[in-house]
Amino acid sequence: MSSRTFDLFADHEPEQQPRAEQIGEQSWVLRGFALPVVDHLLPALDAILVAAPLRHMVTPGGFSMSVGTSSCGAWGWITDRSGYRYSPVDPLSGLPWPPMPKSFAMLAHSAAERGGFSDFNADSCLINRYIPGAKMSLHQDKDEKDYAAPIVSLSLGLPAMFLFGGFSRSDKTQRIPLLHGDMVVWGGVDRLRYHGVLPIRHGQHPRLGEQRINLTFRVAR
């Protein structure tokens, strides 16, 4: 495992290496990978959401998403009646998205490296907030310019049941519980697998309360 992330925050060295679980040929769950640096991530996340507040976007079909979304980095993912796409500007404010914090970028790079993908430099971080009952239907991440880079996902707050499927929406899915600090990396031959999240159950997380925050790092352009 690369020590780059943990070297950045030397006072937060883990007592033992986080556990990796393989869920596909080039897909991994990294249990507790982000826990040593959560104290650095949360203040940065709060600052991003002040500058670019969460909003419930509308899909091309006219449905309001159950998750609240925002972004940081050079590109932000958006959806409206005209389609799914990346934009360098937050449509809510008309301003560029907040820059990606160094702590976010280095964590994503280290997680990608642990999953077998070197030289991952995310230019987009999609922020999704799930409250109890919110979910994410099965979908593919295919709005990026190309698929050479993996998807790197971080779970914070309440537990989630992550669905990881095949290359058709009707394929059987794995049900993978994700806890605070867990990360998922998938790319290569697995890059276009369908995935989603079952409705979040009621609960109270000691750090984040009654919510789950998901950060998804991508190379958009």
Secondary structure, 3 states (H helix, E strand, C coil): CCCHHHHHCHHHCCCCCCEEEEEECCEEEEECCCHHHHHHHHHHHHHHHHHCCCECCECCCCCECCCEEEEEECCEEEEECCEEEEECECCCCCCECCCCCHHHHHHHHHHHHHCCCCCCCCCEEEEEEECCCCCEEEECCCCCCCCCCCEEEEEEECCEEEEECCCCCCCCCEEEEECCCCEEEECHHHCCCCEEECCCCCCCECCCECCEEEEEEECCC
